Amino acid sequence: MAGRLLTGWGGTAPTRAHVLSPADGGAIADVLGGAPPRGVIPRGLGRSYGDAAQNAGGIVLDTTRLRDIHEFDPANGLVTADAGVSLDRLLAVLVPSGWFLPVVPGTRHVTLGGAIAADVHGKNHHRDGTFGRHVRSAVLEAPGGERIVLTPDGSPDELWATTGGMGLTGVVTRATIALTPIATSWIAETTRRTADLDETLEHMSAGDRHHQYTVAWIDCLARGRRFGRSVAMWGDHATVDELPARHRADPLARRDRRALASAPWLPSGLVRHETVAAFNELYFRRAPRSARRIVPLDRFFFPLDALDRWNRLYGRAGLLQYQVVVPFGREDTLRTALEVLNRSGAPALLAVLKRFGPEHGPLSFPMPGWTLAMDLPAGRPALAPVLDRLDELVAEAGGRVYLAKDSRLRPDLLPAMYPRLAAWRRVREALDPDGVMRSDLARRLPALIGRG
């Protein structure tokens, strides 16, 4: 069985594993029952930025052959599908029938199983929580040989350990999700340019009360009076009456779904301070000072999907996405983190600020507070100590990093960032007493599984 070289979406830290593509839960159970010492981890479409879906020297289960949509119940707003079905395929079925996924991340090219394993969040967390909050049942092939149907009422601890558990409790093969009704495939978007960080935080806080979706692009390189300037965006599902007349005849038709050709590999030095500063200035100036418009939902939720393989823009050295959350009341830490990054000259081409609502599972990333996500070019030695310093600031403030995006967190900080880690491990160990589920992420952060 030949090994295959795998990376996350960031393209860093490649490792070689044996990749298997089982066609059903029975085949997965067989693999788990005969797992090698290096263990097993599931993998979907490979959109985790770091090493969560890698397993050096072990087995990686490619779940994308599990791709059937078993039942769509439009009367009750429920869909049941295999874990390898992409959110893109689900939306292609749901949207024309007047339904939307309750939570979507920044790309539709994520599998249903991956959305559960990472407990993905979206622009509506302040109102609707994480993806896991809308899971009505999930079928888990547990490493101990048992097939378990997890539900919020019957097995809440096991369901929430699996939701956000980064594939380390077993392999989800099927799930039922509660949906959100929509009248159109359009979003009523309000955009506002903000002058500095204080104005950004003020307007985003106020927007939570009035809009389902909230997000801001933030210029991490702006200094002086412009420090923290942003383009804030709020959105709600548009009604038919809000559409231009030409779209009312078919209000649920999708637009802006096709991606441009795959991005080329660019020289690693192209994404640098000068080029990013010029891009940020152009982006900020092109945004309206204040405007309301109707936009296709794909443009609002998945702007990066418009360019296939956009990660190549960072060159062969790859990229790091650094995403943290700090509690409300610790805006000082958010400001300091931006100042540290600003002074370092690290070229954050894409930086996004959102607000989170209540906390859910023990390893779920969101908690009440501000989350900042930044795409940074990898391969810059000076970047590592900067991010290490930011990790310490975030941990001291009671915040955390997102494990689905992480590729470099210092192991000793994990228990401080995830204070319910011990409770999660107790459930995980009951589901996986022999430690079958392994990954590069778990070996790099050994407190996750307590094994090498």
C-alpha positions in Angstrom: 0.0 0.0 0.0 1.8 3.1 -1.3 1.8 6.2 0.8 0.5 9.6 -0.3 1.8 13.0 0.6 -0.8 15.2 2.2 -1.1 18.8 3.4 -3.8 21.0 4.7 -5.3 23.9 2.6 -2.3 26.0 3.8 0.1 23.7 2.0 2.6 23.5 4.9 4.1 20.5 6.8 3.4 17.7 4.3 3.4 14.1 5.6 2.9 10.8 4.0 0.0 8.4 4.9 -1.8 5.4 3.5 -5.0 6.8 2.0 -8.1 4.5 1.8 -11.5 5.4 0.2 -14.1 3.3 1.8 -17.6 3.2 0.2 -19.7 2.5 3.3 -19.7 2.4 7.1 -19.0 -1.3 7.1 -15.7 -0.8 5.2 -14.8 2.0 7.7 -15.5 -0.3 10.6 -13.2 -2.9 9.1 -10.4 -0.4 8.8 -10.9 0.8 12.4 -10.8 -2.8 13.6 -7.5 -3.5 12.0 -5.8 -0.1 12.5 -2.0 0.1 12.5 -0.1 1.5 15.5 -0.1 5.0 13.9 -3.9 5.0 13.8 -6.6 6.4 11.6 -8.1 9.8 10.8 -10.9 10.8 8.4 -10.5 13.4 5.7 -13.0 15.2 3.6 -12.1 17.8 0.9 -8.9 18.9 2.7 -9.9 22.4 3.7 -8.5 22.3 7.2 -5.6 24.7 6.9 -3.2 22.8 9.1 -2.6 19.1 9.9 -5.9 18.0 11.4 -6.6 15.6 8.5 -3.1 14.3 8.2 -1.6 11.1 9.8 2.0 10.5 9.2 2.8 6.8 8.8 -0.8 5.9 9.5 -4.1 5.6 7.6 -6.2 8.5 6.3 -9.8 7.7 5.4 -10.9 9.7 2.4 -14.7 10.0 3.0 -15.7 11.6 -0.3 -17.1 8.3 -1.7 -19.8 8.5 1.0 -21.8 11.1 -1.0 -25.5 10.2 -1.1 -28.2 12.5 0.0 -30.6 10.0 1.6 -33.6 12.2 2.5 -34.7 15.8 2.0 -37.8 16.7 3.9 -38.9 20.2 2.7 -42.0 20.1 4.8 -40.0 20.0 8.1 -36.8 21.5 6.9 -34.5 18.5 7.4 -31.9 16.8 5.3 -30.1 13.5 5.8 -26.9 12.9 3.9 -23.6 11.0 4.0 -20.6 12.6 5.6 -18.7 12.9 2.3 -21.3 15.1 0.6 -20.1 18.6 0.1 -21.9 21.7 1.3 -21.9 22.8 -2.3 -23.9 19.8 -3.4 -26.3 20.2 -0.5 -26.9 23.8 -1.4 -27.5 22.9 -5.0 -30.5 20.7 -3.8 -31.7 22.9 -0.9 -31.7 26.5 -2.3 -34.0 25.9 -5.3 -36.5 24.4 -2.8 -36.4 27.4 -0.4 -34.0 26.1 2.2 -30.5 27.0 3.3 -27.9 25.4 5.6 -28.2 26.9 9.1 -24.5 27.7 9.3 -21.9 27.9 6.5 -18.1 28.6 6.7 -16.2 30.8 4.3 -16.2 28.1 1.6 -18.9 25.7 0.3 -16.2 23.1 -0.6 -16.4 21.4 2.8 -17.9 18.0 3.5 -20.8 17.5 5.9 -18.5 15.4 8.1 -15.8 18.0 8.1 -18.3 20.7 9.1 -19.3 18.6 12.1 -15.7 17.6 13.0 -14.6 21.2 13.0 -17.9 22.5 14.3 -17.8 25.3 11.7 -19.1 28.7 12.4 -20.3 31.5 10.1 -21.3 35.1 10.0 -24.4 34.3 12.1 -22.9 32.8 15.2 -24.2 35.6 17.4 -27.7 34.4 16.5 -27.6 30.8 15.4 -24.5 29.3 17.0 -22.3 26.7 15.4 -23.1 24.0 12.8 -23.3 21.4 15.6 -26.2 23.2 17.2 -28.3 22.2 14.2 -27.3 18.5 14.0 -30.4 16.4 14.8 -28.5 13.1 14.6 -25.2 11.7 13.5 -24.1 8.1 12.8 -20.6 7.4 14.3 -18.4 4.4 13.5 -16.7 4.3 16.9 -13.2 2.9 17.1 -14.3 0.3 19.6 -16.4 -1.4 16.9 -19.8 0.0 17.7 -22.0 2.0 15.3 -23.7 4.7 17.4 -26.5 7.1 16.5 -25.7 10.3 18.3 -28.6 12.7 19.2 -28.8 15.9 21.2 -31.2 14.3 23.7 -30.0 10.7 23.8 -26.2 11.1 23.7 -25.4 14.8 24.2 -21.9 14.3 25.6 -20.9 12.0 22.8 -22.4 14.2 20.1 -20.7 17.4 21.4 -17.4 15.5 21.8 -17.6 14.5 18.2 -18.8 17.9 17.1 -15.6 20.0 17.2 -13.6 16.9 18.0 -11.5 17.1 14.9 -12.2 13.4 13.9 -10.7 12.0 17.1 -13.8 10.3 18.5 -14.5 8.1 15.4 -15.8 8.5 11.9 -19.1 10.3 11.2 -20.7 8.5 8.2 -24.2 10.2 8.1 -26.0 13.1 9.7 -29.4 14.8 9.7 -29.4 18.6 9.8 -32.1 21.2 10.5 -32.4 23.8 7.8 -33.2 27.5 7.5 -36.1 28.6 5.3 -35.4 31.3 2.6 -37.6 33.0 0.1 -34.8 34.0 -2.4 -31.2 33.1 -3.2 -30.2 36.7 -2.5 -28.8 38.6 0.5 -29.8 42.2 1.5 -26.3 43.5 2.3 -25.5 46.7 4.1 -21.9 47.9 3.8 -20.2 50.7 5.8 -16.6 51.9 5.8 -15.2 52.6 9.3 -12.4 55.0 10.0 -10.6 53.1 12.9 -10.9 50.2 15.2 -13.1 51.9 17.8 -15.7 52.8 15.1 -15.4 49.2 13.7 -16.2 47.6 17.1 -19.0 50.1 17.8 -20.8 49.5 14.5 -20.4 45.7 14.6 -21.8 45.6 18.1 -24.8 47.6 17.1 -25.4 45.5 14.0 -25.8 42.3 15.9 -29.1 43.4 17.2 -30.5 44.1 13.7 -29.0 41.6 11.3 -28.6 37.8 11.0 -25.1 38.0 9.5 -22.2 40.2 10.5 -18.6 40.4 9.3 -15.9 43.0 8.7 -12.8 43.0 6.5 -10.1 44.8 8.5 -7.0 46.5 7.3 -4.2 45.0 9.5 -1.5 47.3 7.9 -3.2 50.7 8.5 -1.5 52.9 11.1 -2.0 56.1 13.0 -5.5 57.5 12.9 -6.5 54.8 10.4 -5.5 51.9 12.6 -8.1 49.2 12.5 -10.1 50.8 9.7 -12.5 48.3 8.1 -15.3 47.6 5.7 -18.2 46.2 7.8 -20.9 44.2 6.2 -24.3 43.0 7.5 -26.7 40.7 5.7 -30.1 39.1 5.9 -31.9 36.8 3.5 -33.7 39.0 1.0 -37.5 38.8 0.5 -39.0 38.5 -2.9 -40.3 42.1 -2.7 -36.7 43.3 -2.1 -35.5 41.9 -5.4 -35.2 43.8 -8.6 -38.2 43.1 -10.8 -36.2 41.1 -13.3 -35.3 38.5 -10.6 -38.7 38.1 -9.0 -40.0 35.5 -11.5 -37.3 33.0 -10.3 -36.2 34.3 -6.9 -34.5 31.0 -5.8 -32.2 30.7 -8.9 -28.5 30.6 -8.0 -26.0 33.1 -9.4 -22.2 33.7 -9.1 -21.7 30.0 -8.3 -19.1 29.2 -11.0 -15.4 29.6 -10.1 -12.7 31.1 -12.3 -9.9 28.9 -13.5 -7.5 27.6 -10.9 -5.1 30.2 -9.6 -1.5 29.9 -10.7 1.4 29.3 -8.4 2.8 32.8 -7.7 6.3 33.6 -6.5 6.5 33.3 -2.7 7.8 36.8 -2.3 4.8 38.4 -4.2 2.6 38.6 -1.1 4.7 41.1 0.9 4.1 44.3 2.8 4.1 46.7 -0.1 1.8 44.7 -2.4 -0.7 43.9 0.4 -0.7 47.6 1.6 -1.5 48.6 -2.0 -4.3 46.0 -2.2 -5.8 47.0 1.1 -5.8 50.7 0.1 -7.6 49.8 -3.1 -10.1 47.5 -1.4 -11.0 50.1 1.2 -11.4 53.0 -1.2 -13.6 51.0 -3.6 -16.0 50.1 -0.8 -18.9 52.5 -0.4 -18.9 54.8 2.6 -22.4 53.4 3.3 -24.7 51.4 1.0 -27.4 48.8 0.9 -27.7 46.4 -2.0 -29.0 43.0 -3.0 -26.3 40.5 -3.8 -26.2 36.7 -4.7 -25.8 34.6 -1.6 -22.7 32.9 -3.0 -21.0 36.3 -3.4 -21.9 37.2 0.2 -21.0 33.9 1.9 -18.2 32.4 -0.3 -16.3 35.2 -2.0 -13.0 33.3 -2.2 -14.7 30.3 -4.0 -14.9 32.6 -7.0 -11.2 31.7 -7.7 -10.5 28.0 -7.7 -7.4 26.9 -5.6 -6.9 30.5 -4.4 -4.4 29.3 -1.9 -1.9 29.1 -4.7 -1.7 32.9 -4.6 0.6 32.6 -1.6 3.3 30.6 -3.5 4.7 27.1 -2.9 5.7 28.0 0.7 2.0 28.1 1.5 0.0 30.1 4.0 -1.0 30.2 7.6 -4.4 31.2 8.7 -4.2 32.5 12.2 -7.6 32.6 13.8 -8.2 33.5 17.5 -11.1 34.6 19.7 -10.9 36.8 22.8 -13.8 37.4 25.2 -16.0 40.5 25.2 -14.4 42.9 27.7 -10.9 42.0 26.4 -10.9 44.3 23.4 -7.5 45.5 24.7 -6.1 42.1 23.7 -7.6 42.4 20.3 -6.1 45.9 19.9 -2.7 44.7 21.2 -2.7 41.7 18.8 -3.4 44.0 15.9 -0.7 46.4 17.0 1.9 43.5 17.4 1.0 42.2 13.9 1.1 45.7 12.5 4.6 46.5 13.9 5.9 43.1 12.7 5.1 44.1 9.1 3.5 40.7 8.5 1.4 41.1 5.3 -2.1 39.9 6.2 -3.8 39.9 2.8 -7.1 38.8 4.2 -8.2 39.6 7.7 -11.7 39.1 8.9 -13.4 40.2 12.2 -16.6 38.7 13.5 -18.6 38.5 16.8 -19.5 35.2 18.5 -22.4 34.2 20.7 -22.6 31.4 23.2 -20.2 28.6 23.6 -21.2 25.0 22.8 -19.0 21.8 22.7 -15.9 21.4 24.8 -13.6 21.6 21.8 -15.8 24.0 19.7 -13.8 27.1 18.9 -16.4 29.9 19.3 -17.1 31.6 22.6 -18.7 34.9 23.4 -16.2 37.4 22.0 -14.4 38.8 19.0 -12.8 36.5 16.5 -10.0 37.6 14.2 -8.8 35.5 11.2 -5.7 36.4 9.2 -4.2 34.8 6.1 -0.4 35.1 6.3 2.3 33.8 3.9 4.2 30.9 5.4 7.9 30.4 5.2 8.8 33.7 6.9 11.1 32.9 9.9 10.3 36.2 11.6 6.6 35.3 11.8 6.9 32.4 14.3 7.9 34.5 17.4 5.2 37.1 16.6 2.5 34.4 16.5 3.9 32.8 19.6 3.6 36.1 21.4 0.1 36.5 20.2 -0.8 33.0 21.4 0.3 33.9 24.9 -1.7 37.2 24.9 -4.8 35.3 23.7 -4.4 32.6 26.3 -3.9 35.1 29.1 -7.1 36.9 28.1 -9.1 33.6 28.3 -9.2 33.2 24.5 -8.2 30.4 22.1 -7.0 29.5 18.6 -9.1 27.5 16.1 -7.8 24.0 15.8 -9.2 23.6 12.3 -6.9 26.4 11.2 -3.9 25.8 13.4 -0.6 24.4 12.3 1.8 25.7 15.0 0.3 26.2 18.4 2.7 25.6 21.4 1.4 22.4 23.2 1.4 23.8 26.7 -1.1 26.5 25.8 -3.9 24.1 24.7 -5.3 23.3 28.2 -5.5 27.0 29.1 -7.3 27.8 25.8 -9.7 24.9 26.1 -10.5 24.5 29.8 -13.0 21.7 29.1 -10.3 19.6 27.5 -10.3 17.0 30.3 -14.0 16.5 30.1 -13.7 16.0 26.3 -10.9 13.5 26.8 -13.0 11.4 29.2 -15.7 11.0 26.5 -13.2 10.4 23.8 -11.5 7.7 25.7 -14.8 5.9 26.3 -15.5 6.0 22.6 -11.9 5.1 21.6 -10.3 3.1 24.5 -7.5 1.8 22.4 -6.5 5.2 20.9 -7.2 4.2 17.3 -8.0 7.7 16.2 -4.7 9.7 15.6 -3.7 12.6 13.5 -0.7 14.9 13.1 -2.6 17.6 15.0 -3.1 15.2 18.0 0.6 14.2 18.0 1.7 17.9 17.8 -0.7 18.7 20.7 -0.4 15.6 22.8 -2.8 16.9 25.5 -5.6 16.1 23.0 -5.2 12.3 23.3 -2.6 11.8 25.9 -0.6 9.5 23.6 2.4 9.9 21.3 
